[in-house]
Amino acid sequence: MLATRSGHLLRPCRLVICSPNKGKLFSSPVSQSAEDGHEFKRLWPAYREEEMFKAAHDIGCKTLNAVYRYNTVKPLDPGHVEQALRHFQRNVLNSRCFFKERDGKLWVCEDLNPDVDFEYLEGAESSAIINEHINKPFRGDRSPTWKARLVPVPADAPCAMPEIQAAFPHQYDLVFMPHHSFMDGLTVAHATGKLVGLLNDLIAGRPVNDEPFGVYLNNEEIGKIDEGIAKDLEKEPEKLESAKQELLACDTPPILCKAFPPPGGKPATKFVYEIINQKSLASFTAKCKANGVTFNSGLEAVINTAIIEMVREAGVEGESHHMSIHLATDLRRYMKRRPLLIYGVHVRPTVHRIETPFDVRDDFWDYTRKLHQRLSILLKSGEALQQTVVREMTLPELSPVEYHAAGPKPLREYGLTNVGDLTPIMPGVGEHLQQTNVSIFGSAHFFGFPMFHQTCAFRGHMPYTIGYDTSYIAKETAGALMDRIVTLMHDLGTSP
């Protein structure tokens, strides 16, 4: 299984497969150009979320990486993987995109003759590859704006689905590293979920369809909603001021850093990783349903409880603490439905604040219901969108480059993204290979919080990653928090 808590990159045998393209890719033109023999089309001026991720990637933060475990009947041919990635690039428009300036404005552009960045690495470990790339700058001004690394895994390495391993004994990790400006978590999950089908067809010698997987859109719809919110707030200055004060009240230093002094040093991201087993996941999910809350609300309540218990045991006194949590809100819930999934970067930060008693475990499900009610109002009312508009209307705004150059200080307890059960969009089943796990790794430093909790469900189990800023959280603290979360989820899911 993917190494947990540590990983060392060996001296790998590299087989680089980036053969010339076998044909140019075209779609409906917006503005076609050629510079230095490089043919491309301008799609739209970059919007703020795209610019924010570009500025972050330029200095080596806010990266998004994923690791897919493939189990195969026979040894996997790296050539088939390279072919599958080329088909993937044809199916996914944003995988062909990059940034280019025109008249001082950043534009999203499509490369009409893209290549791929793929390597087959024998003797490497996927965890070490993540650690190698997670803190590196990732320029977005030239395609390809994604990387893929295939790593053979020992046959006797643990498998999240041992019942599959018997018939599919050969194991591989595919490390996928996209530029976050062009792909958010849902885009990555949906698009890369097709890779098993592509690979399976190529191994079987079947033809592969190059029709688009999704529709790549900008933020025009959300921009119009923002304009409407701004106009309404201009008519109600008292409401605008109240919303501003609510946002400012959410800016509080993380209590975990009060109990466990930050190590200091240069900000960087490292990870702790676990897999919540099928039994624990199923029992906790059932308890959430029985108490009328979503799994996501239950998970957040577990994390809050774990943090509060750790700081109380470390000697921090008090009856309660107001916790501010950074959530990644999927903006598709506010956009018009399409026949295909909307691709691109369509997420925004939302702050969720809740008072958490120091004895929260004693009334855990009452607390979780309150948390769930608050979250539901936040999302259904559109307040998640309003927060961004209020910030832009009332608070000093730095450019994306200035914001990241300043090194934002943690003002949230943690960030959380749970992309839900990926099995429907990433079934991972084929006669020649099956996907037995997916793990998500996002950087946490320079993000406004000291740690980032990332999880999903996949084929009955739950990979769980905590990315932590090494200048604020020690390895031992992150490991202890993960252990407590796992234990709490099991205990709360199985208790009467």
SEPALUM-295348 format. One line per 10 residues: number of its first residue (from 1); for each residue x, y, z of C-alpha. Coordinates in nm, 3 decimals, always signed. Example, Ala and Ser with C-alpha at 12.3 -4.5 7.8 and 13.67 -1.06 7.14 Angstrom:
BEGIN
1) +1.230/-0.450/+0.780; +1.367/-0.106/+0.714
END
This chain:
BEGIN
1) +0.000/+0.000/+0.000; +0.105/+0.361/-0.029; +0.365/+0.428/+0.238; +0.219/+0.596/+0.545; +0.392/+0.860/+0.756; +0.717/+0.839/+0.555; +0.870/+0.749/+0.220; +1.213/+0.751/+0.057; +1.271/+0.789/-0.315; +1.509/+0.521/-0.439
11) +1.727/+0.558/-0.744; +1.467/+0.456/-1.001; +1.504/+0.313/-1.346; +1.334/+0.575/-1.562; +1.160/+0.500/-1.886; +1.033/+0.828/-2.027; +0.751/+0.788/-2.277; +0.664/+1.113/-2.449; +0.660/+1.025/-2.817; +0.557/+1.288/-3.072
21) +0.186/+1.340/-3.116; +0.020/+1.147/-3.392; -0.220/+1.422/-3.488; -0.328/+1.770/-3.391; -0.627/+1.835/-3.170; -0.888/+2.089/-3.270; -1.212/+2.218/-3.122; -1.437/+2.513/-3.204; -1.207/+2.817/-3.235; -1.223/+3.123/-3.014
31) -0.904/+3.300/-3.116; -0.638/+3.096/-3.291; -0.274/+3.204/-3.279; +0.076/+3.078/-3.347; +0.395/+3.201/-3.181; +0.738/+3.044/-3.230; +0.572/+2.754/-3.411; +0.341/+2.694/-3.114; -0.024/+2.677/-3.224; -0.288/+2.754/-2.964
41) -0.632/+2.907/-2.911; -0.733/+3.163/-2.652; -1.041/+3.046/-2.465; -1.115/+3.316/-2.205; -0.949/+3.566/-1.970; -0.845/+3.388/-1.652; -1.080/+3.447/-1.359; -0.978/+3.492/-0.997; -0.984/+3.130/-0.884; -0.764/+3.033/-1.181
51) -0.527/+3.322/-1.112; -0.506/+3.232/-0.742; -0.397/+2.877/-0.813; -0.148/+2.991/-1.077; +0.015/+3.236/-0.835; +0.027/+2.964/-0.570; +0.176/+2.702/-0.805; +0.437/+2.953/-0.920; +0.587/+2.946/-0.568; +0.517/+2.578/-0.497
61) +0.197/+2.565/-0.293; -0.174/+2.472/-0.325; -0.090/+2.174/-0.545; -0.332/+1.884/-0.594; -0.205/+1.530/-0.650; -0.369/+1.188/-0.662; -0.246/+0.828/-0.650; -0.441/+0.544/-0.812; -0.365/+0.183/-0.728; -0.412/-0.051/-1.025
71) -0.417/-0.430/-0.991; -0.371/-0.626/-1.313; -0.398/-0.985/-1.431; -0.072/-0.961/-1.626; +0.220/-0.715/-1.597; +0.112/-0.373/-1.719; +0.276/-0.241/-2.037; +0.384/+0.123/-1.980; +0.315/+0.181/-2.350; -0.051/+0.111/-2.289
81) -0.053/+0.368/-2.008; +0.108/+0.626/-2.237; -0.156/+0.556/-2.502; -0.435/+0.583/-2.246; -0.301/+0.921/-2.129; -0.297/+1.049/-2.487; -0.659/+0.943/-2.530; -0.734/+1.107/-2.194; -0.583/+1.429/-2.327; -0.810/+1.415/-2.631
91) -1.115/+1.352/-2.413; -1.040/+1.629/-2.162; -1.007/+1.980/-2.307; -0.864/+2.136/-1.992; -0.579/+1.882/-1.993; -0.457/+2.064/-2.307; -0.466/+2.412/-2.155; -0.207/+2.658/-2.029; -0.177/+3.031/-1.947; -0.055/+3.305/-2.177
101) -0.057/+3.682/-2.136; -0.206/+3.925/-2.386; -0.207/+4.300/-2.327; -0.119/+4.247/-1.962; -0.406/+4.005/-1.903; -0.372/+3.636/-1.832; -0.565/+3.409/-2.069; -0.654/+3.042/-2.059; -0.536/+2.889/-2.387; -0.564/+2.551/-2.556
111) -0.252/+2.391/-2.702; -0.339/+2.250/-3.044; -0.048/+2.006/-3.047; +0.009/+1.903/-2.685; +0.249/+1.645/-2.552; +0.238/+1.443/-2.231; +0.465/+1.434/-1.928; +0.476/+1.064/-1.837; +0.745/+0.846/-1.681; +0.765/+0.481/-1.578
121) +0.974/+0.459/-1.260; +1.103/+0.126/-1.137; +1.243/+0.126/-0.785; +1.049/+0.433/-0.675; +0.773/+0.482/-0.417; +0.461/+0.681/-0.492; +0.474/+0.853/-0.152; +0.827/+0.974/-0.224; +0.720/+1.107/-0.565; +0.444/+1.307/-0.396
131) +0.691/+1.438/-0.138; +0.931/+1.531/-0.418; +0.678/+1.734/-0.617; +0.435/+1.869/-0.357; +0.648/+2.171/-0.262; +0.792/+2.244/-0.606; +0.683/+2.532/-0.830; +0.460/+2.412/-1.114; +0.454/+2.663/-1.396; +0.134/+2.686/-1.596
141) +0.256/+2.892/-1.891; +0.334/+2.596/-2.114; +0.162/+2.263/-2.173; +0.146/+1.993/-2.057; +0.005/+2.124/-1.732; -0.015/+1.781/-1.574; +0.228/+1.501/-1.495; +0.183/+1.126/-1.460; +0.423/+0.871/-1.308; +0.369/+0.495/-1.316
151) +0.533/+0.298/-1.033; +0.537/-0.084/-1.003; +0.445/-0.195/-0.650; +0.568/-0.522/-0.493; +0.315/-0.804/-0.526; +0.325/-0.864/-0.151; +0.252/-0.500/-0.064; -0.076/-0.452/+0.125; -0.384/-0.398/-0.090; -0.696/-0.210/+0.019
161) -0.906/-0.480/-0.151; -0.730/-0.814/-0.087; -1.027/-1.000/-0.232; -0.938/-0.846/-0.571; -0.564/-0.902/-0.538; -0.584/-1.281/-0.575; -0.710/-1.259/-0.935; -0.522/-0.933/-1.012; -0.182/-0.987/-0.844; +0.032/-0.727/-1.025
171) +0.019/-0.387/-0.855; +0.099/-0.038/-0.982; +0.055/+0.316/-0.857; -0.026/+0.589/-1.107; +0.066/+0.927/-0.960; -0.134/+1.203/-1.129; -0.028/+1.566/-1.074; -0.252/+1.824/-1.244; -0.220/+2.202/-1.241; -0.498/+2.305/-1.004
181) -0.588/+2.611/-1.214; -0.743/+2.384/-1.477; -0.878/+2.098/-1.266; -1.050/+2.094/-0.929; -1.094/+1.777/-0.727; -1.423/+1.670/-0.888; -1.283/+1.727/-1.237; -0.977/+1.515/-1.158; -1.187/+1.237/-1.006; -1.439/+1.223/-1.291
191) -1.186/+1.251/-1.574; -0.923/+1.016/-1.438; -1.195/+0.771/-1.339; -1.216/+0.691/-1.710; -0.855/+0.574/-1.725; -0.936/+0.219/-1.615; -1.179/+0.184/-1.905; -0.928/+0.331/-2.150; -0.650/+0.102/-2.029; -0.874/-0.203/-2.025
201) -0.983/-0.142/-2.385; -0.626/-0.087/-2.502; -0.505/-0.408/-2.335; -0.797/-0.596/-2.494; -0.725/-0.443/-2.835; -1.063/-0.271/-2.856; -1.116/+0.069/-3.024; -1.116/+0.372/-2.794; -1.369/+0.657/-2.819; -1.222/+1.009/-2.808
211) -1.549/+1.191/-2.732; -1.530/+1.453/-2.452; -1.579/+1.329/-2.098; -1.706/+1.664/-1.970; -1.769/+2.025/-2.072; -1.499/+2.278/-1.982; -1.651/+2.611/-1.869; -1.535/+2.939/-1.724; -1.703/+3.117/-1.431; -1.945/+3.333/-1.634
221) -2.255/+3.195/-1.459; -2.113/+3.242/-1.112; -1.992/+3.590/-1.204; -2.349/+3.696/-1.287; -2.472/+3.557/-0.954; -2.196/+3.752/-0.777; -2.310/+4.072/-0.949; -2.665/+4.018/-0.830; -2.550/+3.957/-0.471; -2.337/+4.275/-0.481
231) -2.630/+4.486/-0.608; -2.856/+4.356/-0.331; -2.595/+4.424/-0.063; -2.541/+4.778/-0.190; -2.908/+4.843/-0.112; -2.868/+4.712/+0.244; -2.552/+4.865/+0.395; -2.640/+4.735/+0.743; -2.659/+4.378/+0.613; -2.327/+4.426/+0.434
241) -2.158/+4.554/+0.750; -2.303/+4.267/+0.955; -2.176/+4.013/+0.703; -1.833/+4.177/+0.712; -1.817/+4.154/+1.092; -1.919/+3.786/+1.078; -1.629/+3.719/+0.843; -1.381/+3.908/+1.061; -1.498/+3.713/+1.366; -1.393/+3.393/+1.189
251) -1.029/+3.503/+1.184; -0.888/+3.323/+1.487; -0.553/+3.143/+1.536; -0.588/+2.762/+1.538; -0.624/+2.623/+1.889; -0.410/+2.319/+1.805; -0.113/+2.553/+1.756; -0.182/+2.701/+2.100; -0.156/+2.360/+2.263; +0.130/+2.231/+2.050
261) +0.380/+2.510/+1.971; +0.464/+2.541/+1.599; +0.802/+2.394/+1.499; +0.884/+2.692/+1.277; +1.117/+2.678/+0.978; +1.040/+2.715/+0.611; +0.674/+2.641/+0.528; +0.629/+2.310/+0.346; +0.375/+2.028/+0.331; +0.406/+1.671/+0.453
271) +0.140/+1.404/+0.502; -0.004/+1.139/+0.727; -0.225/+0.881/+0.560; -0.462/+0.605/+0.665; -0.741/+0.394/+0.518; -1.066/+0.380/+0.713; -1.172/+0.019/+0.675; -1.507/-0.095/+0.538; -1.652/-0.191/+0.877; -1.574/+0.142/+1.046
281) -1.687/+0.341/+0.745; -2.016/+0.151/+0.712; -2.104/+0.171/+1.083; -2.023/+0.543/+1.112; -2.214/+0.621/+0.791; -2.518/+0.433/+0.928; -2.499/+0.631/+1.253; -2.490/+0.959/+1.060; -2.798/+0.857/+0.861; -2.983/+0.748/+1.177
291) -2.915/+1.090/+1.331; -3.034/+1.281/+1.026; -2.696/+1.424/+0.923; -2.470/+1.378/+0.623; -2.146/+1.186/+0.644; -1.963/+1.511/+0.571; -2.118/+1.679/+0.879; -2.032/+1.373/+1.087; -1.673/+1.378/+0.965; -1.628/+1.745/+1.047
301) -1.773/+1.684/+1.395; -1.524/+1.399/+1.448; -1.229/+1.619/+1.348; -1.349/+1.898/+1.578; -1.391/+1.654/+1.866; -1.043/+1.509/+1.810; -0.882/+1.855/+1.813; -1.071/+1.970/+2.123; -0.980/+1.654/+2.315; -0.613/+1.682/+2.220
311) -0.581/+2.046/+2.328; -0.773/+1.982/+2.652; -0.541/+1.693/+2.740; -0.244/+1.917/+2.658; -0.355/+2.161/+2.927; -0.559/+2.423/+2.740; -0.846/+2.531/+2.964; -1.193/+2.651/+2.880; -1.553/+2.545/+2.840; -1.574/+2.584/+2.462
321) -1.391/+2.717/+2.158; -1.526/+2.875/+1.842; -1.376/+2.675/+1.556; -1.345/+2.823/+1.206; -1.314/+2.565/+0.931; -1.214/+2.625/+0.569; -1.445/+2.434/+0.335; -1.407/+2.391/-0.040; -1.753/+2.470/-0.181; -1.842/+2.312/-0.514
331) -1.990/+2.594/-0.723; -2.163/+2.352/-0.961; -2.454/+2.339/-0.716; -2.534/+2.698/-0.823; -2.482/+2.645/-1.198; -2.720/+2.527/-1.468; -2.716/+2.150/-1.516; -2.552/+2.010/-1.831; -2.568/+1.666/-1.994; -2.194/+1.632/-1.922
341) -2.016/+1.713/-1.596; -1.878/+2.068/-1.578; -1.497/+2.059/-1.584; -1.250/+2.321/-1.470; -1.183/+2.486/-1.135; -1.523/+2.560/-0.981; -1.454/+2.569/-0.608; -1.436/+2.854/-0.360; -1.325/+2.879/+0.001; -1.609/+2.907/+0.250
351) -1.557/+2.960/+0.622; -1.781/+2.768/+0.861; -1.772/+2.865/+1.229; -1.915/+2.665/+1.519; -1.883/+2.674/+1.897; -1.743/+2.344/+2.018; -1.763/+2.245/+2.387; -1.455/+2.090/+2.549; -1.675/+1.794/+2.651; -1.827/+1.759/+2.303
361) -1.800/+1.379/+2.299; -2.064/+1.356/+2.574; -2.329/+1.501/+2.340; -2.163/+1.425/+2.008; -2.473/+1.365/+1.797; -2.658/+1.671/+1.932; -2.351/+1.877/+1.843; -2.334/+1.715/+1.498; -2.700/+1.795/+1.426; -2.638/+2.162/+1.510
371) -2.331/+2.164/+1.289; -2.524/+1.998/+1.006; -2.808/+2.249/+1.030; -2.565/+2.540/+1.010; -2.384/+2.388/+0.712; -2.711/+2.323/+0.528; -2.821/+2.685/+0.568; -2.477/+2.806/+0.458; -2.491/+2.612/+0.131; -2.860/+2.628/+0.045
381) -2.900/+3.000/+0.116; -2.612/+3.099/-0.109; -2.422/+3.243/+0.188; -2.121/+3.049/+0.065; -2.118/+3.273/-0.244; -2.201/+3.585/-0.043; -1.884/+3.548/+0.165; -1.663/+3.600/-0.140; -1.865/+3.904/-0.254; -1.855/+4.060/+0.092
391) -1.477/+4.019/+0.109; -1.435/+4.188/-0.228; -1.669/+4.474/-0.133; -1.542/+4.553/+0.216; -1.193/+4.419/+0.281; -0.855/+4.520/+0.134; -0.779/+4.292/-0.157; -0.433/+4.182/-0.261; -0.357/+4.050/-0.607; -0.304/+3.672/-0.621
401) +0.072/+3.724/-0.651; +0.086/+3.969/-0.356; -0.135/+3.741/-0.144; +0.096/+3.443/-0.177; +0.417/+3.648/-0.157; +0.299/+3.778/+0.181; +0.264/+3.422/+0.313; -0.092/+3.407/+0.454; -0.104/+3.324/+0.824; -0.333/+3.045/+0.953
411) -0.668/+3.190/+1.062; -0.869/+2.865/+1.038; -0.842/+2.543/+1.237; -0.805/+2.336/+0.922; -0.920/+2.292/+0.564; -1.154/+2.009/+0.468; -1.250/+1.859/+0.135; -1.456/+1.544/+0.108; -1.544/+1.463/-0.252; -1.787/+1.191/-0.143
421) -1.820/+0.838/-0.275; -1.621/+0.819/-0.597; -1.733/+0.467/-0.687; -2.017/+0.578/-0.921; -1.784/+0.800/-1.127; -1.471/+0.588/-1.077; -1.594/+0.227/-1.072; -1.248/+0.089/-1.141; -1.363/-0.245/-1.281; -1.226/-0.421/-1.590
431) -1.143/-0.774/-1.696; -0.771/-0.695/-1.735; -0.720/-0.449/-1.450; -0.906/-0.302/-1.156; -0.854/+0.008/-0.950; -0.840/-0.080/-0.581; -0.765/+0.257/-0.423; -0.747/+0.632/-0.481; -0.568/+0.876/-0.251; -0.573/+1.256/-0.264
441) -0.281/+1.476/-0.157; -0.308/+1.855/-0.149; -0.054/+2.096/-0.005; -0.142/+2.288/+0.312; +0.122/+2.561/+0.349; +0.042/+2.922/+0.252; -0.326/+2.829/+0.256; -0.461/+3.015/+0.560; -0.476/+2.702/+0.778; -0.211/+2.468/+0.925
451) -0.351/+2.139/+0.794; -0.572/+2.007/+0.516; -0.800/+1.704/+0.561; -0.878/+1.528/+0.231; -1.087/+1.219/+0.190; -1.330/+1.026/-0.026; -1.502/+0.688/-0.026; -1.403/+0.428/-0.284; -1.536/+0.076/-0.326; -1.637/+0.052/+0.040
461) -1.327/+0.196/+0.212; -1.211/+0.552/+0.280; -0.859/+0.678/+0.204; -0.784/+0.968/+0.440; -0.498/+1.218/+0.412; -0.391/+1.499/+0.641; -0.153/+1.739/+0.472; +0.014/+1.960/+0.732; +0.229/+2.272/+0.720; +0.558/+2.166/+0.880
471) +0.619/+2.518/+1.012; +0.298/+2.501/+1.221; +0.233/+2.131/+1.291; +0.486/+1.870/+1.403; +0.485/+1.522/+1.253; +0.399/+1.369/+1.592; +0.101/+1.604/+1.636; -0.038/+1.524/+1.292; +0.007/+1.151/+1.353; -0.164/+1.169/+1.693
481) -0.455/+1.360/+1.543; -0.500/+1.103/+1.267; -0.495/+0.819/+1.521; -0.761/+0.992/+1.730; -0.986/+1.059/+1.430; -0.970/+0.693/+1.325; -1.045/+0.578/+1.680; -1.330/+0.827/+1.726; -1.495/+0.727/+1.401; -1.486/+0.362/+1.505
491) -1.604/+0.426/+1.862; -1.884/+0.667/+1.768; -2.000/+0.441/+1.487; -2.023/+0.132/+1.704; -2.140/+0.277/+2.038; -2.510/+0.238/+2.139
END
